Amino acid sequence: MKRPILIHPDPRLKKLCDPVADLSDDLRTLADDMLETMYDAPGIGLAAPQVGILHRLIVLDCAKQDNGETPRPLVMINPRILASSDERSVYEEGCLSIPDQYADVERPKMVEVEWLDRDGKLQKEEFDGLWATCVQHEIDHLDGKLFIDYLKPLKRQMITRKMVKLKRERARP
């Protein structure tokens, strides 16, 4: 089931999320719903707080289907970055909670991440390039941080004003 995506500014997007204590069927359903919502948006990542749930759960899939890559949906429960490279990379980032706004953000080029999968198995993987950027962006959401928080104040305020206007327009009957 597709879920509505919160639009910035929303106080739930700035909250620290709670670790997931147990893997319930409800949590797996939430993960499935988040993947459906992400693909429909369309996006390459989505964090639980973006659908109003303050749990440490993210989904992502950076495979480029238009290039013939096989989809690779990942469900990450309680993800954490174990290591990151000194080498940096810059990607133009966007966010489903900040529609149609993009900006260059610099992050570590590679990260090693540990998480529980949907079956409760501990996973560990090194991510590079777009996958590394995406997983860092989504983990930031779990810590109440948005990609615009990396921008200079003026640019961040300009984007926030656009989002306030967008929310007002969407609220009109």
BASE-400059 format. One record per residue: x, y negated, z negated of N, C-alpha, C, CB in turn; residue number from 1. Coordinates in Angstrom, 2 decimals, always signed. Each point is the difference from the previous one (the first is absolute). Glycine has a CB too. Example, Ala and Ser with C-alpha at 12.3 -4.5 7.8 and 13.67 -1.06 7.14 Angstrom:
% BASE-400059
> +13.19; +5.69; -7.80; -0.89; -1.19; +0.00; +0.90; -1.20; +0.00; -1.89; +1.17; -1.25; 1 .
> +1.54; -2.22; +1.97; +0.82; -1.19; -0.06; -0.77; -1.09; -0.73; +1.18; +0.63; +2.15; 2 .
***
This chain:
% BASE-400059
> +0.85; +1.18; +0.00; -0.85; -1.18; +0.00; +0.90; -1.24; +0.00; -1.87; +1.24; -1.24; 1 .
> +1.57; -2.15; +2.17; +0.77; -1.24; +0.03; -0.37; -0.86; -1.21; +0.12; +0.09; +2.53; 2 .
> +0.89; -0.77; -3.05; -0.22; -0.87; -1.15; +0.32; -1.43; +0.39; +0.55; +1.88; -1.60; 3 .
> -1.25; -2.84; +0.96; +0.32; -1.40; +0.29; +1.38; -0.37; -0.52; -2.44; -0.56; -0.09; 4 .
> +3.17; -0.22; +0.87; +1.35; -0.44; -0.38; -0.09; -1.39; -0.61; +1.06; +1.39; +1.85; 5 .
> -0.47; -1.54; -3.03; +0.01; -1.31; -0.67; +0.86; -0.98; +0.80; -0.33; +1.10; -2.25; 6 .
> -0.13; -2.34; +2.28; +0.74; -1.06; +0.69; +0.61; -0.94; -1.05; -1.54; +0.15; +2.04; 7 .
> +2.80; -0.49; -1.84; +0.71; -0.98; -0.85; -0.68; -1.35; +0.16; +2.20; +1.26; +0.22; 8 .
> -2.34; -2.10; -1.24; +0.36; +0.28; -1.38; -1.09; +0.76; -0.74; +1.40; -2.06; +0.00; 9 .
> -0.99; +3.11; -0.68; -0.89; +0.79; -0.85; +0.85; +0.43; -1.19; -1.49; +0.82; +1.96; 10 .
> +1.04; -1.07; -3.19; +0.83; +0.30; -1.17; +0.44; +1.46; -0.09; -1.18; -1.82; -1.16; 11 .
> +0.41; +2.75; +1.72; +0.36; +1.43; -0.06; +1.26; +0.29; +0.82; -2.43; +0.57; -0.30; 12 .
> +2.72; -1.42; +1.29; +1.19; +0.20; +0.82; +1.28; -0.42; -0.72; -1.41; -0.34; +2.02; 13 .
> +1.27; -0.34; -3.15; +1.17; -0.49; -0.75; +0.23; +0.77; -1.29; -0.40; -2.25; +0.98; 14 .
> -0.34; +3.33; -1.17; +0.11; +0.78; -1.24; +0.99; +1.15; +0.14; -2.35; -0.61; -0.56; 15 .
> +3.00; +0.95; -0.55; +0.86; +1.18; -0.07; -0.91; +1.22; -0.10; +1.91; -1.30; -1.13; 16 .
> -1.67; +2.30; +1.96; -0.86; +1.19; +0.03; +0.47; +1.05; -1.00; -0.50; -0.45; +2.40; 17 .
> -0.46; +1.21; -2.90; +0.27; +1.07; -0.96; +0.48; +1.25; +0.72; -1.73; -0.94; -1.56; 18 .
> +2.69; +1.65; +0.95; +0.40; +1.30; +0.58; -1.19; +0.95; +0.00; +2.38; -0.33; -0.79; 19 .
> -2.41; +1.22; +1.76; -1.04; +1.02; +0.07; +0.38; +1.09; -0.99; -0.54; -0.52; +2.46; 20 .
> -0.38; +0.81; -3.39; +0.27; +0.99; -1.05; -0.28; +1.43; +0.48; -0.55; -1.73; -1.72; 21 .
> -0.54; +1.92; +2.45; -0.28; +1.34; +0.50; -0.58; -0.07; +1.41; -0.39; +0.82; -2.35; 22 .
> +0.66; +0.23; +3.10; -0.45; +0.05; +1.39; -1.37; +0.66; +0.04; +2.38; +0.11; +0.85; 23 .
> -3.39; -0.93; -0.71; -1.37; +0.50; +0.03; -0.49; +0.06; +1.44; -0.45; -0.95; -2.30; 24 .
> -0.69; +1.61; +2.49; -0.62; +0.02; +1.33; -0.40; -1.41; +0.41; -0.83; +2.35; -0.40; 25 .
> +0.42; -3.17; -0.59; -0.36; -1.40; +0.29; +1.20; -0.75; +0.57; -1.71; +0.05; -1.84; 26 .
> +2.89; +0.22; +1.29; +1.21; -0.66; +0.48; +0.32; +0.44; +1.45; +0.88; -0.12; -2.38; 27 .
> -1.03; +1.40; +2.65; +0.24; +0.50; +1.37; -1.01; -0.60; +0.98; +0.93; +2.15; -0.94; 28 .
> -2.18; -2.29; +0.49; -1.03; -0.63; +0.84; +0.38; -1.46; +0.26; -1.78; +1.55; -0.94; 29 .
> +2.25; -2.25; -0.11; +0.45; -1.38; +0.17; +1.12; -0.07; +1.03; -0.65; -0.51; -2.38; 30 .
> +1.62; +1.42; +2.30; +1.11; +0.01; +0.95; -0.51; +0.22; +1.43; +1.53; +0.89; -1.80; 31 .
> -2.47; +0.03; +1.97; -0.58; +0.25; +1.33; -0.73; -1.25; +0.50; -0.24; +2.46; -0.55; 32 .
> -0.53; -3.08; -0.34; -0.73; -1.23; +0.36; +0.98; -1.11; +0.39; -1.87; +0.65; -1.56; 33 .
> +2.97; -0.74; +0.82; +1.00; -1.05; +0.30; +0.64; +0.24; +1.37; +0.44; -0.28; -2.46; 34 .
> -0.12; +1.54; +2.78; +0.56; +0.30; +1.33; -0.99; -0.38; +1.09; +1.37; +1.88; -0.98; 35 .
> -2.63; -1.51; +0.81; -1.03; -0.34; +0.99; -0.11; -1.52; +0.15; -1.25; +2.11; -0.56; 36 .
> +1.25; -2.82; -0.57; -0.09; -1.46; +0.01; +1.21; -0.62; +0.70; -1.33; +0.07; -2.15; 37 .
> +2.53; +0.45; +1.84; +1.24; -0.51; +0.58; +0.00; +0.20; +1.52; +1.22; +0.49; -2.15; 38 .
> -1.53; +0.72; +2.61; +0.00; +0.28; +1.44; -1.04; -0.86; +0.72; +0.76; +2.35; -0.47; 39 .
> -1.92; -2.55; -0.15; -1.08; -0.77; +0.62; +0.35; -1.48; +0.09; -1.63; +1.66; -0.88; 40 .
> +2.44; -2.17; -0.04; +0.23; -1.45; -0.12; +0.52; -0.72; +1.26; +0.44; +0.48; -2.35; 41 .
> +0.50; -0.05; +3.14; +0.96; +1.06; -0.22; +1.24; -0.52; -0.72; -0.84; +1.16; +2.06; 42 .
> +1.43; -0.30; -2.89; +1.21; -0.37; -0.72; +0.92; +1.20; -0.11; -1.26; -1.74; -1.28; 43 .
> +2.44; +1.50; +0.66; +0.97; +1.09; -0.17; +0.22; +0.33; -1.47; +1.11; -0.69; +2.13; 44 .
> -1.77; -0.06; -3.03; +0.12; +0.27; -1.42; -1.15; -0.63; -0.75; +2.49; +0.11; +0.21; 45 .
> -2.82; +0.47; -1.36; -1.07; -0.53; -0.84; +0.26; +0.46; -1.43; -1.68; +0.00; +1.93; 46 .
> +1.51; -0.91; -2.88; +0.19; +0.29; -1.42; -1.36; -0.04; -0.70; +2.36; -0.97; +0.05; 47 .
> -2.50; +1.80; -1.07; -1.28; +0.09; -0.72; -0.54; -1.36; -0.47; +0.70; +2.27; -0.73; 48 .
> +0.15; -3.19; +0.21; -0.57; -1.29; -0.42; -0.67; -0.76; +1.15; +1.75; -0.10; -1.76; 49 .
> -1.37; +0.37; +3.00; -0.63; -0.68; +1.13; -1.44; +0.43; +0.21; +2.22; -0.16; +1.05; 50 .
> -2.61; +1.30; -1.64; -1.40; +0.42; +0.03; -0.61; -0.09; -1.40; +0.48; +1.54; +1.96; 51 .
> +0.17; -2.32; -2.83; -0.56; -0.30; -1.32; +0.27; +1.04; -1.07; -1.72; -1.23; +1.19; 52 .
> +2.61; +2.20; -0.94; +0.31; +1.05; -0.97; +1.42; -0.24; -0.52; -1.55; +1.67; +1.16; 53 .
> +1.68; -1.89; -2.46; +1.30; -0.37; -0.57; +0.80; +1.23; -0.46; -1.00; -2.19; -0.70; 54 .
> +1.24; +3.09; +1.65; +0.82; +1.19; -0.23; +1.22; -0.02; +0.92; -2.04; +1.32; -0.69; 55 .
> +3.09; -0.64; +0.27; +1.24; +0.05; +0.79; -0.13; +1.07; +1.10; +1.37; -0.77; -2.01; 56 .
> -2.05; +0.40; +3.07; -0.27; +0.88; +1.14; +0.12; -0.83; +1.27; -1.53; +1.49; -1.38; 57 .
> +2.32; -0.97; +2.33; +0.12; -0.66; +1.30; -0.13; +1.06; +1.10; +1.48; -1.83; -0.97; 58 .
> -1.88; +1.37; +2.14; +0.00; +0.85; +1.20; +0.73; -0.76; +1.10; -2.20; +1.16; -0.66; 59 .
> +2.87; -0.42; +1.53; +0.65; -0.64; +1.13; +0.18; +0.97; +1.14; +1.17; -1.55; -1.56; 60 .
> -1.04; +0.99; +2.75; +0.31; +0.76; +1.21; +0.55; -0.98; +1.03; -1.81; +1.75; -0.49; 61 .
> +3.12; -1.73; +0.65; +0.66; -0.92; +0.93; +0.29; +0.64; +1.35; +1.00; -1.16; -1.96; 62 .
> -1.48; +2.39; +2.18; +0.20; +0.65; +1.29; -0.72; -0.81; +1.08; +0.22; +2.30; -1.10; 63 .
> +0.45; -2.53; +2.20; -0.61; -0.78; +1.08; -0.68; +0.95; +0.98; +1.76; -1.84; -0.25; 64 .
> -3.08; +2.01; +0.08; -0.73; +0.92; +0.86; +0.04; -0.43; +1.47; -1.49; +0.54; -1.94; 65 .
> +1.57; -1.87; +2.17; +0.04; -0.48; +1.39; +1.31; +0.40; +0.68; -1.48; -1.93; -0.64; 66 .
> +2.50; +2.29; -0.14; +1.26; +0.51; +0.55; +0.03; +1.52; +0.02; +1.17; -2.06; -0.84; 67 .
> -2.31; +2.67; +0.53; -0.08; +1.46; +0.02; +0.46; +0.67; -1.28; +0.34; -0.15; +2.41; 68 .
> -0.04; -0.64; -3.45; +0.42; +0.60; -1.27; -1.20; +0.66; -0.68; +1.85; -1.73; -0.26; 69 .
> -1.60; +2.84; -0.40; -1.04; +0.70; -0.74; -0.31; -0.78; -1.27; +0.75; +2.24; +0.94; 70 .
> -2.04; -2.45; -1.25; -0.33; -0.68; -1.25; +0.66; +0.69; -1.19; -2.19; -0.75; +1.01; 71 .
> +2.62; -0.04; -1.98; +0.62; +0.56; -1.20; -0.56; -0.72; -1.23; +2.13; +0.57; +1.29; 72 .
> -3.39; -0.27; -1.63; -0.59; -0.67; -1.16; +0.65; +0.47; -1.30; -2.16; -0.21; +1.25; 73 .
> +2.61; -0.75; -2.05; +0.59; +0.30; -1.30; -0.90; -0.55; -1.10; +2.32; -0.04; +0.98; 74 .
> -2.57; +0.86; -2.00; -0.69; -0.42; -1.21; +1.05; +0.04; -1.09; -2.31; +0.89; +0.75; 75 .
> +2.53; -2.04; -1.39; +1.01; -0.09; -1.05; -0.65; -0.42; -1.31; +1.77; -0.58; +1.69; 76 .
> -1.67; +1.46; -2.67; -0.55; -0.27; -1.33; +1.18; -0.31; -0.92; -2.04; +1.54; +0.38; 77 .
> +1.94; -2.62; -1.12; +1.07; -0.48; -0.89; +1.35; -0.10; +0.72; -1.23; +1.04; -1.92; 78 .
> +1.26; -1.69; +3.10; +1.28; -0.10; +0.71; +0.97; -0.92; -0.73; -1.20; +0.41; +2.16; 79 .
> +2.48; -0.08; -2.05; +1.01; -0.90; -0.56; +1.26; +0.07; +0.84; -0.95; +0.29; -2.32; 80 .
> +1.58; -1.43; +2.43; +1.23; -0.10; +0.76; +1.15; +0.42; -0.89; -0.94; -1.86; +1.46; 81 .
> +1.68; +2.88; -1.04; +1.13; +0.50; -0.77; +1.29; -0.73; +0.36; -1.12; +2.23; -0.14; 82 .
> +1.25; -2.58; +1.42; +1.21; -0.67; +0.47; -0.33; -0.81; +1.24; +1.46; +1.84; -0.93; 83 .
> -0.71; -2.92; +1.13; -0.17; -0.79; +1.21; +1.36; -0.43; +0.51; -2.27; -0.81; -0.78; 84 .
> +2.36; +0.64; +2.08; +1.28; -0.33; +0.64; +0.35; -1.47; -0.23; -0.40; +1.77; +1.73; 85 .
> +1.70; -2.05; -1.70; +0.45; -1.39; -0.03; -0.30; -0.67; +1.33; +1.82; +0.58; -1.65; 86 .
> -1.81; +0.23; +2.72; -0.30; -0.54; +1.32; -1.46; -0.44; +0.03; +1.75; +1.48; +1.09; 87 .
> -2.00; -2.63; -0.47; -1.34; -0.58; +0.03; -0.55; +0.02; +1.43; +0.56; -1.47; -1.99; 88 .
> -1.86; +1.39; +2.09; -0.63; -0.17; +1.31; -1.16; -0.97; -0.15; +0.68; +2.35; +0.74; 89 .
> -1.04; -2.98; +0.36; -1.11; -0.95; +0.02; -1.07; +0.53; +0.94; +1.56; -1.96; -0.50; 90 .
> -2.79; +2.03; +0.00; -1.14; +0.38; +0.83; -1.06; -1.07; -0.13; +0.50; +2.46; -0.29; 91 .
> -1.23; -2.65; +1.36; -1.17; -0.87; -0.08; -1.11; +0.82; -0.65; +0.68; -1.37; +2.09; 92 .
> -1.05; +0.98; -3.29; -1.00; +0.76; -0.76; -1.36; -0.67; +0.08; +1.79; +0.81; -1.54; 93 .
> -2.80; +0.04; +1.44; -1.37; -0.44; -0.11; -0.63; +0.83; -1.11; -0.15; -0.69; +2.46; 94 .
> -1.12; +0.43; -2.75; -0.66; +0.71; -1.09; -1.50; +0.02; +0.26; +1.81; -0.69; -1.63; 95 .
> -2.43; +1.84; +1.39; -1.44; +0.11; +0.23; -0.79; -0.91; -0.95; +0.34; +2.36; +0.77; 96 .
> +0.27; -2.76; -1.89; -0.66; -0.92; -0.94; +0.27; -1.46; +0.35; +0.19; +1.74; -1.79; 97 .
> +0.64; -1.95; +2.81; +0.31; -1.37; +0.48; -0.08; +0.06; +1.53; +1.53; -0.56; -2.03; 98 .
> -2.75; +0.75; +2.57; -0.15; +0.27; +1.43; +0.55; -1.11; +0.91; -1.99; +1.34; -0.60; 99 .
> +2.61; -0.87; +1.69; +0.48; -0.89; +1.08; +1.08; -0.98; -0.43; -2.22; +0.22; +1.00; 100 .
> +2.92; +0.06; -2.09; +1.11; -0.85; -0.45; +1.25; +0.86; -0.06; -1.56; -1.52; -1.34; 101 .
> +2.64; +1.02; +1.90; +1.24; +0.77; +0.09; +1.17; -0.89; -0.35; -0.99; +1.51; +1.76; 102 .
> +2.03; -0.90; -2.34; +1.21; -0.75; -0.32; +1.16; +0.97; -0.15; -1.34; -1.82; -1.15; 103 .
> +2.53; +1.33; +1.46; +1.21; +0.81; -0.17; +0.32; +0.15; -1.47; +0.87; -0.78; +2.22; 104 .
> -0.62; +2.03; -2.63; +0.37; +0.30; -1.38; +1.26; +0.87; +0.05; -2.43; -0.15; -0.83; 105 .
> +3.40; -0.20; +0.00; +1.24; +0.77; -0.07; -0.08; +0.96; -1.18; +1.32; -1.89; +1.05; 106 .
> -0.97; +3.15; -0.78; -0.03; +1.05; -1.02; +1.18; +0.94; +0.24; -2.53; -0.16; -0.23; 107 .
> +2.82; +1.05; -0.74; +1.00; +1.03; +0.26; -0.37; +0.82; +1.24; +0.52; +0.10; -2.46; 108 .
> +0.49; +0.22; +3.27; -0.23; +0.74; +1.26; -0.43; +1.44; -0.27; +1.70; -1.46; +1.13; 109 .
> -1.14; +2.06; -2.19; -0.33; +1.39; -0.34; -0.36; +0.10; -1.47; +1.53; +0.85; +1.81; 110 .
> -2.49; +0.04; -2.11; -0.36; +0.27; -1.39; -0.24; +1.49; -0.19; -1.02; -2.29; -0.22; 111 .
> +1.35; +2.76; -0.98; -0.33; +1.37; -0.38; -1.18; -0.10; -0.96; +2.41; +0.85; +0.30; 112 .
> -3.46; -0.11; +0.00; -1.25; -0.09; -0.77; -0.38; +1.38; -0.52; -0.77; -1.98; +1.39; 113 .
> +0.25; +1.98; -2.62; -0.51; +1.23; -0.61; -1.48; -0.24; -0.30; +2.27; +0.61; -1.02; 114 .
> -3.11; +0.43; +1.24; -1.42; -0.12; -0.24; -0.62; +1.38; -0.15; -0.07; -2.17; +1.27; 115 .
> -1.15; +2.19; -1.75; -0.80; +1.22; -0.02; -0.88; -0.01; +1.24; +0.02; +0.13; -2.55; 116 .
> -0.11; +1.02; +3.24; -0.91; +0.07; +1.14; -1.41; +0.33; -0.50; +1.90; +0.73; +1.54; 117 .
> -2.82; -0.60; -0.62; -1.41; +0.21; -0.39; -0.21; +1.32; -0.74; -0.68; -1.35; +1.97; 118 .
> +1.64; +2.28; -1.88; -0.10; +1.28; -0.72; +0.77; -0.02; -1.31; -0.26; +1.15; +2.19; 119 .
> +0.84; -2.31; -2.55; +0.73; -0.11; -1.25; +1.45; +0.46; +0.09; -2.15; +0.32; -1.14; 120 .
> +2.64; -0.06; +2.35; +1.39; +0.42; +0.18; +0.89; -1.22; +0.08; -0.73; +2.10; +1.18; 121 .
> +1.87; -2.03; -1.89; +0.97; -1.10; +0.03; +0.70; -0.02; +1.35; +0.33; +0.15; -2.50; 122 .
> -0.32; -1.31; +3.13; +0.66; -0.17; +1.30; +1.07; -1.07; -0.14; -2.11; +0.68; +1.25; 123 .
> +3.14; -0.57; -0.40; +1.04; -1.02; +0.03; +0.46; -0.11; +1.44; +0.74; +0.47; -2.41; 124 .
> -0.62; -1.71; +2.89; +0.41; -0.20; +1.39; +0.69; -1.35; +0.14; -1.90; +1.44; +0.81; 125 .
> +2.82; -1.48; +0.15; +0.66; -1.26; +0.36; -0.73; -0.58; +1.20; +2.25; +0.80; -0.90; 126 .
> -2.59; -2.07; +0.81; -0.70; -0.68; +1.09; +0.89; -1.09; +0.57; -2.24; +0.50; -1.05; 127 .
> +2.11; -0.73; +2.35; +0.82; -0.96; +0.72; -0.92; -0.83; +0.89; +2.03; +1.54; -0.06; 128 .
> -1.56; -2.72; +0.45; -0.72; -0.80; +0.98; -1.40; -0.39; -0.45; +1.32; +1.13; +1.74; 129 .
> -2.27; -1.00; -0.82; -1.39; -0.40; -0.28; -0.58; +0.79; -1.16; -0.29; -0.60; +2.41; 130 .
> +0.60; +1.90; -2.51; -0.51; +0.81; -1.11; +0.49; -0.56; -1.34; -0.05; +2.04; +1.50; 131 .
> +1.32; -2.46; -1.55; +0.56; -0.56; -1.25; -0.70; -1.30; -0.36; +2.23; +1.06; +0.49; 132 .
> -2.45; -1.91; +0.52; -0.69; -1.27; -0.23; -1.41; +0.25; -0.51; +1.38; -1.10; +1.79; 133 .
> -2.08; +2.01; -1.13; -1.40; +0.27; -0.34; -0.13; +0.56; -1.42; -0.47; +0.42; +2.43; 134 .
> +1.30; +0.56; -2.78; -0.12; +0.60; -1.34; +0.33; -1.04; -1.07; +0.60; +2.27; +0.93; 135 .
> +0.37; -3.15; -0.68; +0.32; -1.05; -0.97; -1.16; -1.00; -0.13; +2.45; +0.26; +0.53; 136 .
> -3.05; -0.63; +0.61; -1.14; -0.92; +0.02; -1.15; +0.58; -0.83; +0.69; -0.85; +2.29; 137 .
> -0.99; +2.14; -2.08; -1.13; +0.62; -0.72; +0.30; +0.18; -1.49; -0.64; +1.19; +2.10; 138 .
> +1.87; -0.81; -2.45; +0.36; +0.10; -1.42; -0.08; -1.37; -0.66; +1.50; +1.97; +0.49; 139 .
> -1.12; -3.02; +0.22; -0.16; -1.37; -0.52; -1.45; -0.25; -0.43; +1.87; -0.79; +1.49; 140 .
> -2.83; +1.26; -0.67; -1.42; -0.19; -0.35; -0.31; +0.59; -1.38; -0.60; +0.06; +2.45; 141 .
> +1.23; +1.06; -2.78; -0.26; +0.66; -1.29; +0.54; -0.81; -1.16; +0.07; +2.21; +1.15; 142 .
> +0.85; -3.12; -0.84; +0.59; -0.88; -1.01; -0.58; -1.42; +0.07; +2.10; +1.36; +0.10; 143 .
> -3.20; -1.51; +0.64; -0.66; -1.30; +0.09; +0.73; -1.01; +0.87; -0.91; +0.45; -2.23; 144 .
> +1.71; +0.04; +3.17; +0.79; -0.91; +0.84; -0.44; +0.13; +1.46; +1.95; +0.18; -1.59; 145 .
> -2.12; -1.32; +2.25; -0.38; -0.04; +1.41; +1.18; -0.44; +0.84; -2.39; -0.50; -0.62; 146 .
> +2.36; +0.81; +1.92; +1.13; -0.39; +0.85; +0.18; -1.50; +0.04; -0.38; +2.03; +1.36; 147 .
> -0.70; -2.80; -1.54; +0.14; -1.47; +0.02; +0.75; -0.52; -1.22; -2.13; -0.14; +1.30; 148 .
> +2.26; +0.97; -2.33; +0.77; -0.41; -1.19; +1.49; -0.13; +0.33; -1.69; +1.14; -1.47; 149 .
> +2.13; -0.58; +2.61; +1.39; -0.12; +0.43; +0.24; -1.29; +0.80; +0.15; +2.51; +0.04; 150 .
> -1.24; -3.21; +0.29; +0.12; -1.18; +0.86; +0.22; -1.26; -0.82; -1.48; +1.11; +1.68; 151 .
> +1.89; -2.15; -0.98; +0.16; -1.31; -0.66; -1.39; -0.49; -0.43; +2.08; -0.55; +1.38; 152 .
> -2.15; -0.22; -2.48; -1.31; -0.41; -0.55; -0.94; -0.66; +1.01; +1.16; -0.30; -2.15; 153 .
> -0.65; -0.56; +3.00; -0.86; -0.71; +0.95; -0.69; +0.98; +0.96; +1.51; -2.02; -0.17; 154 .
> -0.74; +2.95; +0.71; -0.55; +0.99; +0.93; -1.02; +0.90; -0.72; +2.17; -0.04; +1.34; 155 .
> -1.84; +0.43; -2.58; -0.90; +0.84; -0.80; -1.32; -0.73; -0.25; +1.99; +1.13; -1.10; 156 .
> -1.92; -2.42; +0.74; -1.22; -0.79; -0.26; -0.84; -0.16; +1.26; +1.21; -1.24; -1.82; 157 .
> -0.54; +1.06; +2.95; -0.72; -0.16; +1.27; -0.78; +1.28; +0.32; +1.78; -1.61; +0.83; 158 .
> -1.15; +2.76; -0.99; -0.67; +1.27; +0.27; -1.14; +0.22; -0.99; +2.15; +0.96; +0.92; 159 .
> -1.92; -1.29; -2.19; -1.05; +0.17; -1.01; -1.22; -0.87; +0.33; +1.75; +0.51; -1.74; 160 .
> -1.51; -1.75; +2.18; -1.12; -0.87; +0.39; -0.79; +0.60; +1.16; +1.31; -2.01; -0.77; 161 .
> -0.61; +2.60; +1.73; -0.68; +0.64; +1.14; -0.87; +1.16; -0.49; +1.90; -0.66; +1.54; 162 .
> -1.41; +1.41; -2.53; -0.75; +1.14; -0.51; -1.23; -0.46; -0.78; +2.13; +1.34; -0.12; 163 .
> -2.00; -2.43; -0.64; -1.16; -0.56; -0.73; -1.08; -0.40; +1.01; +1.51; -0.84; -1.88; 164 .
> -1.08; +0.20; +2.97; -0.92; -0.42; +1.05; -0.66; +1.22; +0.65; +1.39; -2.06; +0.41; 165 .
> -0.61; +3.10; -0.10; -0.51; +1.22; +0.59; -1.06; +0.64; -0.91; +2.21; +0.34; +1.20; 166 .
> -1.91; -0.27; -2.50; -0.95; +0.60; -0.94; -1.30; -0.80; -0.06; +1.93; +0.89; -1.35; 167 .
> -1.81; -2.23; +1.39; -1.19; -0.86; +0.01; -0.85; +0.29; +1.24; +1.24; -1.79; -1.29; 168 .
> -0.56; +1.87; +2.44; -0.72; +0.26; +1.26; -0.68; +1.36; -0.02; +1.65; -1.44; +1.22; 169 .
> -0.98; +2.44; -1.75; -0.58; +1.36; -0.06; -1.16; +0.08; -0.98; +2.24; +0.94; +0.57; 170 .
> -2.26; -1.82; -1.57; -1.05; +0.02; -1.02; -1.29; -0.67; +0.49; +1.78; -0.01; -1.76; 171 .
> -1.65; -0.79; +2.82; -1.20; -0.69; +0.53; -0.96; +1.01; +0.62; +1.35; -2.09; +0.42; 172 .
> -2.66; +1.84; -0.64; -1.00; +0.92; +0.58; -0.08; -0.13; +1.52; -1.32; -0.14; -2.14; 173 .
***
